[in-house]
Amino acid sequence: MLDRRLEESEALDPLFAADLAGRVVRFTLQGGRRMRPRLCWWGMRAAGGGAPLAETALGVAGALELVQTCALIQDDMMDGSPLRRGRPAVHVEIDEQYATQRRDRPCGTFGGAAAVLAGDLALVWADDAFAEATAGSPAAVPAAAVWRSMRTEMVAGQYLDLHAQVTADRSSARAVRSAVLKTALYSVERPLVLGATLAGTSASALAALRKAGRFAGVAFQLHDDLQGAFGDPASTGKPVGEDLREGRLTYLVAVARERCEAAGDRSGLRVLDEVVGARYGTAEEDVRRAHEVVDRSGAREQVVAQVERLCSRSEDALAGAVLDRAATSHLVRLLRGACGLPPGGSPEPAAETGLETEVVAFDDALIGDLR
């Protein structure tokens, strides 16, 4: 599919094809975990779909990966991130090609403006791929409804992320809302439901997959927050402490603040105020001090426990549904791996925690079926 798109771009203009279309193709094919396409595939399989749906499901899976290409290219440009997947971000790569780092524009440099177009191109290709894959499918209409919701939710979550950075929002509730929109829905729940919708499964099975995706999706975002703060750049592909420098509203930092306030830890709050959102000039030593505050407050330990509990709730939802058991077992391993957990079973069910309550009660209009 990407070969066809690149050929069409070359026919339009060789420079456009080399600078933008070719970069979108390379970015999509080089690196990434393919998590959303895999969730779409195994959602279809868990819902009882098989070989007759393979071509349709793979086409939709490819469309999902192109949406992710759009999201990552534009996210890096908006945040000014220098790296993605261990390589220069697209906007950086284009600026380096044309030596335009210092030519400021409203959306950054020339590379930043070009990255906006590259992201737009990826999204256009994604819509085309989805339409082609579902043409003639009995599930085309319901699948399109899920697709429309997913795209809007992704943009809403991204905007809340940006808004929190510029307003210095510190609310853990707002962090959960952003995590649900930007990650739980877009990255996990909607891909799962798309696959199951293609298979024409029952309403009860769809509800179980939505619930499982919601809990696992938030767990995935919390794990990603931990990796962003404490992970090894060699494995994350991004600079350590980038979320702290950018002032990104994460549940991890929000909990650290709340715990410092509850304990009267003024020095810890002062460190977080100095480091979070400082962006340029933030030394590695400052990031290390912020990490120490997060650890000392108990926030890191709490978030690790929440990841495990949310994954447990996700597995409970799948266990109680009428789904293909072999495919569901594979799905559980995939979800646990995305959250940094071993493939083994979950802990024994425990009382619902405050975060789980927030996830379930996020928005009645969106997830009333989870109650």
C-alpha positions as CSV (number, residue, x, y, z in Angstrom):
1,M,0.0,0.0,0.0
2,L,2.8,2.4,0.9
3,D,4.6,1.5,-2.3
4,R,1.5,2.6,-4.3
5,R,1.2,5.8,-2.3
6,L,4.9,6.7,-2.9
7,E,4.5,6.0,-6.7
8,E,1.5,8.3,-6.8
9,S,3.5,11.0,-4.9
10,E,6.5,10.7,-7.3
11,A,4.1,11.2,-10.2
12,L,2.8,14.4,-8.6
13,D,6.3,15.8,-7.8
14,P,9.6,14.2,-7.2
15,L,10.7,16.7,-4.6
16,F,7.5,16.3,-2.6
17,A,7.9,12.5,-2.9
18,A,11.5,12.6,-1.7
19,D,11.1,15.1,1.2
20,L,7.7,14.3,2.6
21,A,6.0,11.2,1.2
22,G,9.3,9.2,1.4
23,R,9.8,10.2,5.0
24,V,6.3,9.2,5.9
25,V,6.9,5.8,4.4
26,R,10.3,5.3,6.1
27,F,9.0,6.5,9.4
28,T,6.0,4.1,9.3
29,L,8.2,1.1,8.3
30,Q,11.2,1.7,10.5
31,G,10.7,1.0,14.2
32,G,7.6,1.1,16.3
33,R,5.9,-1.8,18.1
34,R,2.9,-2.1,15.8
35,M,0.8,-2.3,19.0
36,R,-2.4,-0.8,17.6
37,P,-2.4,-3.0,14.4
38,R,-1.8,-6.1,16.6
39,L,-4.6,-5.2,18.9
40,C,-6.9,-4.7,16.0
41,W,-5.9,-8.1,14.6
42,W,-6.3,-10.0,17.9
43,G,-9.6,-8.2,18.6
44,M,-10.9,-9.6,15.4
45,R,-9.6,-13.0,16.2
46,A,-10.9,-13.0,19.8
47,A,-14.3,-12.0,18.4
48,G,-14.3,-15.1,16.2
49,G,-13.1,-13.7,12.9
50,G,-10.8,-15.8,10.7
51,A,-9.3,-16.1,7.3
52,P,-12.1,-14.5,5.3
53,L,-11.6,-11.3,7.3
54,A,-7.8,-11.3,7.1
55,E,-7.4,-8.8,4.2
56,T,-9.9,-6.4,5.6
57,A,-8.4,-6.5,9.1
58,L,-4.9,-6.1,7.8
59,G,-5.9,-3.1,5.8
60,V,-7.5,-1.5,8.8
61,A,-4.4,-2.4,10.9
62,G,-2.3,-0.6,8.3
63,A,-4.5,2.5,8.5
64,L,-4.1,2.5,12.3
65,E,-0.3,2.5,12.0
66,L,-0.5,5.5,9.6
67,V,-2.6,7.4,12.2
68,Q,0.1,6.7,14.7
69,T,2.7,8.1,12.2
70,C,0.7,11.3,12.0
71,A,0.4,11.5,15.8
72,L,4.1,11.0,16.5
73,I,5.4,13.3,13.8
74,Q,3.2,16.1,14.9
75,D,3.7,15.4,18.6
76,D,7.4,15.6,18.3
77,M,7.1,18.9,16.4
78,M,4.7,20.4,19.0
79,D,6.9,19.3,21.9
80,G,10.2,20.2,20.2
81,S,11.4,16.6,20.8
82,P,14.8,16.0,19.1
83,L,14.5,12.2,18.9
84,R,12.0,9.5,18.0
85,R,12.8,5.8,17.9
86,G,16.5,6.5,18.5
87,R,16.7,8.7,15.4
88,P,16.3,12.5,14.7
89,A,12.6,13.5,14.7
90,V,11.2,14.3,11.3
91,H,11.2,18.1,11.9
92,V,14.8,17.9,13.1
93,E,15.8,15.8,10.1
94,I,14.3,18.2,7.6
95,D,15.9,21.2,9.3
96,E,19.2,19.5,9.2
97,Q,18.8,18.7,5.5
98,Y,18.1,22.4,4.7
99,A,20.1,24.0,7.5
100,T,17.0,25.9,8.6
101,Q,17.3,25.6,12.4
102,R,17.4,29.3,13.0
103,R,14.7,30.4,10.5
104,D,11.8,30.9,12.9
105,R,8.2,30.5,11.8
106,P,4.9,30.5,13.7
107,C,5.0,26.7,14.0
108,G,8.7,26.6,14.5
109,T,11.3,26.3,11.8
110,F,10.9,25.2,8.2
111,G,11.3,21.6,9.4
112,G,8.4,22.2,11.8
113,A,6.1,23.5,9.1
114,A,7.1,20.6,6.9
115,A,6.4,18.1,9.7
116,V,2.8,19.4,10.0
117,L,2.3,18.5,6.3
118,A,4.0,15.1,6.7
119,G,1.6,14.3,9.6
120,D,-1.4,15.5,7.5
121,L,-0.3,13.3,4.6
122,A,-0.1,10.3,6.9
123,L,-3.6,11.0,8.2
124,V,-4.9,11.4,4.6
125,W,-3.3,8.1,3.7
126,A,-4.8,6.5,6.8
127,D,-8.3,7.5,5.9
128,D,-7.8,6.3,2.3
129,A,-6.5,2.9,3.6
130,F,-9.4,2.5,6.0
131,A,-12.0,3.3,3.3
132,E,-10.3,0.9,0.8
133,A,-10.1,-1.9,3.4
134,T,-13.7,-1.7,4.5
135,A,-15.3,-1.1,1.1
136,G,-18.1,-3.7,0.7
137,S,-17.7,-5.0,4.2
138,P,-21.0,-5.7,6.1
139,A,-19.3,-4.0,9.1
140,A,-18.2,-0.9,7.1
141,V,-20.8,1.5,8.8
142,P,-20.2,0.5,12.4
143,A,-16.5,0.3,11.9
144,A,-16.5,3.8,10.4
145,A,-18.2,5.2,13.5
146,V,-15.4,3.8,15.7
147,W,-12.8,5.2,13.3
148,R,-14.4,8.7,13.4
149,S,-14.5,8.6,17.2
150,M,-10.9,7.5,17.5
151,R,-9.5,10.3,15.4
152,T,-11.3,13.0,17.3
153,E,-10.4,11.5,20.7
154,M,-6.8,11.4,19.7
155,V,-6.8,15.1,18.8
156,A,-8.7,16.0,22.0
157,G,-6.2,14.1,24.2
158,Q,-3.3,15.8,22.4
159,Y,-4.8,19.2,23.0
160,L,-5.4,18.5,26.7
161,D,-1.8,17.5,26.9
162,L,-0.6,20.8,25.4
163,H,-3.1,22.8,27.4
164,A,-1.8,21.3,30.7
165,Q,1.8,22.3,29.7
166,V,1.0,25.9,29.0
167,T,-1.4,26.4,32.0
168,A,0.8,24.3,34.4
169,D,-2.3,22.1,35.3
170,R,-1.3,19.8,38.1
171,S,-4.6,17.9,38.7
172,S,-4.4,14.1,38.8
173,A,-8.0,14.0,37.6
174,R,-7.0,16.0,34.5
175,A,-4.1,13.6,34.0
176,V,-6.5,10.7,34.0
177,R,-8.8,12.4,31.5
178,S,-5.9,13.1,29.1
179,A,-4.7,9.5,29.5
180,V,-8.1,8.1,28.7
181,L,-8.5,10.2,25.6
182,K,-5.0,10.2,24.2
183,T,-4.0,6.6,25.1
184,A,-6.6,4.4,26.6
185,L,-9.2,5.0,23.8
186,Y,-6.9,5.8,20.9
187,S,-4.1,3.3,21.5
188,V,-5.9,0.3,23.0
189,E,-9.7,0.4,23.2
190,R,-10.6,1.6,19.7
191,P,-8.1,-0.7,17.9
192,L,-9.5,-3.7,19.8
193,V,-13.1,-2.7,19.1
194,L,-12.4,-2.0,15.4
195,G,-11.1,-5.6,15.0
196,A,-14.1,-7.0,16.9
197,T,-16.5,-4.8,14.9
198,L,-15.1,-6.2,11.7
199,A,-15.9,-9.7,12.9
200,G,-19.5,-8.7,13.7
201,T,-19.4,-9.9,17.3
202,S,-22.1,-9.5,19.9
203,A,-22.9,-6.4,21.9
204,S,-21.8,-8.1,25.2
205,A,-18.4,-9.1,23.7
206,L,-17.9,-5.6,22.4
207,A,-18.6,-4.2,25.9
208,A,-16.1,-6.5,27.4
209,L,-13.4,-5.6,24.9
210,R,-14.2,-1.9,25.5
211,K,-13.8,-2.3,29.3
212,A,-10.7,-4.4,29.0
213,G,-9.2,-1.8,26.6
214,R,-10.0,1.1,28.8
215,F,-8.3,-0.3,31.9
216,A,-5.3,-1.7,29.9
217,G,-5.0,1.5,28.0
218,V,-4.7,3.7,31.1
219,A,-2.2,1.1,32.5
220,F,-0.2,1.4,29.3
221,Q,-0.1,5.2,29.7
222,L,1.0,5.0,33.3
223,H,3.8,2.6,32.3
224,D,4.8,5.0,29.5
225,D,5.0,7.8,32.0
226,L,7.3,5.7,34.2
227,Q,9.5,4.9,31.2
228,G,9.5,8.6,30.2
229,A,10.8,9.5,33.6
230,F,13.0,6.6,34.5
231,G,13.5,4.5,31.3
232,D,16.7,3.9,29.4
233,P,16.9,6.1,26.3
234,A,18.4,3.2,24.4
235,S,15.1,1.3,24.8
236,T,12.6,4.2,24.8
237,G,14.3,6.1,21.9
238,K,13.7,9.4,23.7
239,P,15.8,11.5,26.0
240,V,15.4,10.6,29.7
241,G,13.3,13.1,31.7
242,E,11.8,14.6,28.6
243,D,8.3,14.6,30.1
244,L,9.6,16.5,33.1
245,R,11.4,19.1,31.1
246,E,8.3,19.7,28.8
247,G,6.0,20.0,31.8
248,R,3.8,17.3,30.5
249,L,0.9,16.5,32.8
250,T,1.4,12.9,33.9
251,Y,-0.3,11.0,36.6
252,L,3.1,10.1,38.0
253,V,4.1,13.7,38.7
254,A,0.5,14.7,39.7
255,V,0.6,12.0,42.4
256,A,4.1,13.0,43.5
257,R,2.8,16.6,44.1
258,E,-0.2,15.4,45.9
259,R,1.8,13.2,48.2
260,C,4.4,15.9,48.9
261,E,1.6,18.3,49.8
262,A,0.0,15.7,52.1
263,A,3.3,15.1,53.8
264,G,4.2,18.7,54.1
265,D,7.3,18.1,51.9
266,R,8.0,21.7,50.9
267,S,11.5,21.0,49.6
268,G,10.1,18.3,47.3
269,L,7.4,20.6,46.0
270,R,10.1,23.3,45.3
271,V,12.2,20.8,43.3
272,L,9.2,19.8,41.2
273,D,8.3,23.5,40.6
274,E,11.9,24.2,39.5
275,V,12.3,21.2,37.2
276,V,8.9,20.3,35.7
277,G,8.4,22.5,32.6
278,A,11.8,24.2,32.8
279,R,12.6,22.9,29.2
280,Y,15.8,24.5,28.1
281,G,18.8,24.6,30.4
282,T,17.5,21.8,32.7
283,A,20.6,19.9,33.7
284,E,20.7,16.2,34.2
285,E,21.3,16.8,37.9
286,D,18.0,18.7,38.1
287,V,16.2,15.8,36.5
288,R,17.9,13.4,38.9
289,R,16.7,15.6,41.9
290,A,13.1,15.4,40.5
291,H,13.4,11.6,40.2
292,E,14.4,11.4,43.8
293,V,11.4,13.4,44.9
294,V,9.1,11.2,42.9
295,D,10.7,8.1,44.5
296,R,10.8,9.5,48.0
297,S,7.1,10.5,47.8
298,G,6.1,7.0,47.0
299,A,4.5,8.1,43.7
300,R,6.6,5.7,41.6
301,E,5.6,2.7,43.8
302,Q,2.0,3.7,43.7
303,V,1.9,4.0,39.9
304,V,3.6,0.7,39.5
305,A,1.0,-0.9,41.7
306,Q,-1.8,0.9,39.7
307,V,-0.4,-0.6,36.4
308,E,-0.7,-4.1,37.8
309,R,-4.2,-3.5,39.2
310,L,-5.5,-1.9,36.0
311,C,-4.2,-4.8,34.0
312,S,-5.9,-7.2,36.4
313,R,-9.2,-5.4,35.9
314,S,-8.6,-5.7,32.1
315,E,-8.0,-9.4,32.3
316,D,-11.1,-9.9,34.5
317,A,-13.2,-8.2,31.8
318,L,-11.9,-10.5,29.1
319,A,-12.2,-13.6,31.3
320,G,-15.9,-13.0,31.8
321,A,-16.7,-12.6,28.0
322,V,-17.7,-15.0,25.4
323,L,-14.6,-14.8,23.2
324,D,-12.2,-17.2,21.5
325,R,-10.1,-18.4,24.3
326,A,-6.8,-19.0,22.4
327,A,-7.0,-15.6,20.8
328,T,-7.9,-14.0,24.1
329,S,-4.8,-15.6,25.8
330,H,-2.7,-14.1,23.1
331,L,-4.4,-10.7,23.6
332,V,-3.7,-10.8,27.4
333,R,0.0,-11.4,26.7
334,L,0.0,-8.6,24.3
335,L,-1.6,-6.2,26.7
336,R,0.6,-7.2,29.6
337,G,3.7,-6.8,27.5
338,A,2.6,-3.3,26.4
339,C,2.3,-2.4,30.1
340,G,5.8,-3.8,31.0
341,L,4.4,-6.8,32.9
342,P,5.5,-10.5,32.6
343,P,3.1,-12.8,30.7
344,G,2.0,-14.6,33.9
345,G,-1.4,-14.1,35.6
346,S,-2.7,-11.2,37.5
347,P,-2.9,-10.7,41.3
348,E,-6.0,-11.8,43.1
349,P,-8.9,-9.3,42.7
350,A,-8.9,-6.5,45.2
351,A,-11.1,-3.6,46.2
352,E,-11.5,-1.0,43.5
353,T,-9.1,1.9,43.9
354,G,-9.7,5.6,43.4
355,L,-8.0,5.6,40.0
356,E,-10.0,2.7,38.7
357,T,-13.2,4.5,39.9
358,E,-12.1,7.6,37.9
359,V,-11.4,5.5,34.8
360,V,-14.8,3.9,34.9
361,A,-16.6,7.2,35.7
362,F,-14.6,9.2,33.2
363,D,-17.6,10.3,31.1
364,D,-21.1,8.7,31.1
365,A,-21.6,9.8,27.5
366,L,-18.5,7.8,26.4
367,I,-18.4,4.8,28.7
368,G,-21.8,4.4,30.5
369,D,-21.7,0.8,29.4
370,L,-18.8,0.1,31.7
371,R,-20.8,0.7,34.9
